[in-house]
Amino acid sequence: MSRPKFLAFIKNLESTKVAKQYAAAKGLPDDTVVAGNIETANAKISEGSRSPEFLLVELSSKDHKKAFENLDKLAESCEPDTKVIVLGDIDALSFYKELINMGVSEYLLNPVKIHQLERVTAPKAVEEKKDDGGKIGARNKADCRIITVVGTRGGVGASTIAINLAKSFADRQYPTLLLDFDPDFGVIPLLMDIEPNRGLVDALEKPERVDALFLDRVTAKVNEHLFVIGAEKNLSDVARINDKAAQVLFDLLRTRFAYVIVDIPRVDLSNHYMLQHSENIVVTELSIPGLRDTMRVYDLIHDGLGNKKITLIANKTGINKKFETPLKNFESGLGKKIEFTVPFEAEIYGFHNSGEALIDSVRDAKFSHSIKAIAAKFMLASAGGEAAVKAKKVSILDKIKPKK
């Protein structure tokens, strides 16, 4: 008896429609999606049918105890390597954690979205979980490069660099998160046409709340490979940032994305952990104040935080050559080489369609070529050292709020 790739037992009408669309897109048989629930799945598999590689089952009720009992029965009937995806209406963090501890591959809320099914069934998106109890299930796993982009002074264009760098990675099909770490004056949600919320502020104040479900609620999807977290708070509110917040956030993001690009507005105690445990891009301008502040930021990261992974970028070069410090003099005063220069182009300066990156809008501009050169340095895999990259298949968030 051949083993099915995917089977679904669902009653929710919207989820049923989506599951059928998914099955049709994958070329799966018409009987892949069955009208029923976890009890129906139990009965069918207990009769001798082979359990599939991926099994999607909807809970039969909102009763927690009954759900766990049905899952225990299912675990006894399924083949050990079946990855069980549970669908239900119970929106509770404690319930989610218990399901994951039981060995469930993922828990999704009704109605399911097609990109969620694609994500949890993607090849190599999961690895089998080693569980002493022998339960069925899997965990998400991903290699991740975290890159912070910090400006030495306001207005040097660090946010623009961060947005376009993230878009460059996403264009190569790497799951990429763009994190705006400025809840007071952050511009990334605005420029990417994403509605901000208090999620990031809550995460910084109460890191114990940061888990997979929390991440799902605060992350906005721009496209299949690009995601954004951006917060906004009242200026009169004082954020009480917990010392462990950045570490908790980083640990979770590493399991979800190939790249995390963090836009840091200014250097202060709240982001020292991020600067210490990431690759840093320091964006400056070729001016005397820019030279002073580049030295200070560089010394803090390199000497104070002990992180040698620093890339120096001079942005908007040539904007006013009469008052601009020559690059050679700037590097001599700094005692370091500027690795990349991004030229100022009057025809694109200030140009930004909401939700669209500059590298998409002005593909032939010098700016776009500069961004591609910067991105090439950080590519996880490359062909012949060029910017053309074969994407690495990794898992990302299973449940993402759609872009508003």
C-alpha positions, 0 to 999 in steps of 0.5 A: 500500500503506497503512503499518501504525501498529505491527508486532511480531515477538516470540517471548517468550511473556509479551511476545507476550501484552502486545503483543497486549493493546496491539494490541487496545486500539489497535484494530489488526489481528490480524496486528499481532503476528507470532511471530518475531524481528528476522530474521523482520522483516528477511525480511518487510520485505525482501520489499517490505512497508512498514515501520510507523511503530513497529516492535518486534523481539525479538533472535534471540540474546544475541550482541552482534555478531549483534544489531548485524549484524541491526540494520544489515540492518534499517536498510537495509530500513526507511523512514527515519522508522520508529522501531525498538524493540528487545526482548531479554534482554541487560541491559548498559549498554554494549549499551544505549548502543550501540543508542541510538547506532545510532539505535534508538528504545528498548531494552526488556528481556523481558518488556515491559510494556504501559505501556512500549509506550504510552510509546514509541509515544505521539504526540509522545513522540519526536522524530526524531534528527538523525544524520549516519550516517542511521540510523533512530531517535528520542530522548525529549524533554520540557520540564520544571519542577524545583521544590525544596521545602525546609523552614526547620525540621524539622516544618514539613511540607515533605514533605507539601507536596511529596507533594501538589503532585506528586500535583496535577500528576500528576492533570492527566496531567503525567508527574511525578517526586517525588524524596526527597533525604533518604536518612537520614530521608526519609519519602516512600517510606514515605508513598507505600508505595514500597520504598526502595533505595540507588539515589539514594545510588549516583547521588550518589556515582557520577554516571557511573552515572546513565543511562536504564537506571540511572534505570529501576532506581531509579524506582518507579511510583505510577500512570500519571503519578506516579513516585518516587525515594527512597533509604534508607541505614544511618545509620552509612554516610557518603555521599561525594557527588560535586560533579557528581552533582546536575547529571547527575541533573537533566540526565537527569530533564529529558528524562523528566518534565514536573515534578520535585518535589524534597523537600530536608530541609535546606540544605547543600552537597550540594543547592546546585546543586539550589537554584540551578537550580530553582524554590524553594518555601520552607516555614516556620512563623509563629514567631520561629525560623521567621522567623530560618531563613526569612531565612537560607534566603532569603538563601542562595538569593536572594543566595548562589546568585543564584536569584530564583525563590522562593515563600514558604509558611507552613504549619500557620497557626493551630495555636496563635494564642497563640504564633504570630507574626501574619502581618503582623508576620512579613512585616514582620520578613522584609521579604518577602511570604508568597505562600501560607498553608496553614491547620492543620486538627486533623481531618486533621493526621497523617492519611495512608493509606499510598500516598494523598495528602491531596488525595485523602483529604480533598478538601474540606479547606482544605489541599487547596484551598491545594495546588491554589492553589499548584500553579496558579502552576506549571502549564505551561498553564492555562485562564483562569488557573484550576487546570483545566489541559489536560495537555501530552503529553510523554514519560516513562520507558519502563521503570519498576519497578512499585510494590511 
